[in-house]
C-alpha cells in the first residue's frame, strides 16, 4: 500500500484547515476578545503540522489505487476533526466535548454540546460555521468523486469517468473539487445575501448561509432559527436547505453551464420534492387542527413553521424554529421517521438517500412478483436502466449496516442512562447526521451537553459511520484490507 500520497493529501487539507482559522483569529482581534490568541496559535500549529506532512510526503511513488482511496477517505474524516478540535480545547472545552463538537460539525450533523451561544466569541461561532461549510464540500466531493468508484452502498450508479481511481487520481479529484466548490460558493453567497436582506446581521447571514448550504445546522443563537421567527428568513432557508439536498454535480451544470435538463430528468429530485411536499402537508394539517387552533394565527405562519422544520430534519440540516417534540406522540413518531430519509446522492444531506429508498421499494415489489410467479423475469429498473445484482446487493448491505449501527448505538445509549425515546432518537439523529433528537435532554430546544461522556463518544462514532457510508470504515477495519 502506498501511504505517501495519503499523507500528502492529509497534509494539504490540514494546511488549508489551519488557514481557515485565520479569519476567526482576525474576528476575535477586531472584537478585542481576551482569548483572541487562541485561533492565532491554533492556526500556526495546524499549518505547521500540515506542512510537515506535506513536505515529508512529496516525491517518491505517488501511484494510488482503491485501497489507498478507502484509507484516505477514512483517515481524512478522523484526522481533520482532531485538528479542528484544537481551538475548542484551547478555549477550555474538555477533549470529549471538543471532539463531539468538531465531529458533529465536520460531518454536518449539527448536534452541539455548547450553550450560551449568544454570548460566545464571534471567532468561535465563525469557526463552527466554517468547519460545517468545509465538511459540506468535503462530503459532496467524496460522494461524487470517491464513493462511486469504491462502489459503496450503490453509489456506483453515479460514477464519473473523470474520477477513476487508478494511477494519480488526486489531481482529478482536485479538478472535480474546484468545479463543485465554485458552485457551492456561488449558492452560499446568494443565500447569505438573501439572509442579510431578510433582516439578519451580516455576521448571522454569513454563518447561517454556511451552515444552511452544508446541511449542517449550527446556529449563532441558543434559540436556533427560532431567533429569526419575526423575519422572513425561514422562507429563504427552506429552499436553500432543499438545494443542499440536491445532487451537486447536476446543480453545477445548472449554475455554471445553464443546463437545467439533467436536474429535471434525474429521478432523485422528483421523488425528493414529492416526499417533502407530502410530509409537509401531513404535518401542516396536524399542526393547524391539533396544535394551533387559534383563529388569530394565519395559516401561512403554520405552513412556514411546518415546512421549515420538516425540510430541516429531512435534509439533515437540523435547524429548529419550534419545539416540534412537544407536538404530541404522532408528530414525534413522524419526525423520527423523517430523520432517516435524507436527501439525494451527491449532496450534503445525510440519511438513507432518495435512490436507496426507491430502489429498495422497487426491489420489494419485484421480489413479491417473483414469489407469486417464479418463472417471471422481474428486473429492477432505476433511472432508465436495469440494475445488476452487484448494485442491488450493495444497496441491501448498506441498509443492513445502517439499521444494525442504529440499533447497536441505541442499545448502548440506553445503557448510558438515556430513556427509550432519547436513546432511539439520539442514535437515529447521529447515524443520519441530522442533529437535534427528541426528548427533554436532546430535543430541538436542548443540547447534548448533559449526556455522559461515553454517550457523547457513541454518538460521535455513529456520526462518522453514517457520514462515511459505513462500508468504507468496515472495509478498512478488516484484516484482509491490510494484508492486501
Order of alpha helices (4+ residues) and beta strands (2+ residues): alpha-alpha-alpha-alpha-alpha-alpha-alpha-alpha-alpha-alpha-alpha-alpha-alpha-alpha-alpha-alpha-alpha-beta-beta-alpha-alpha-alpha-alpha-alpha
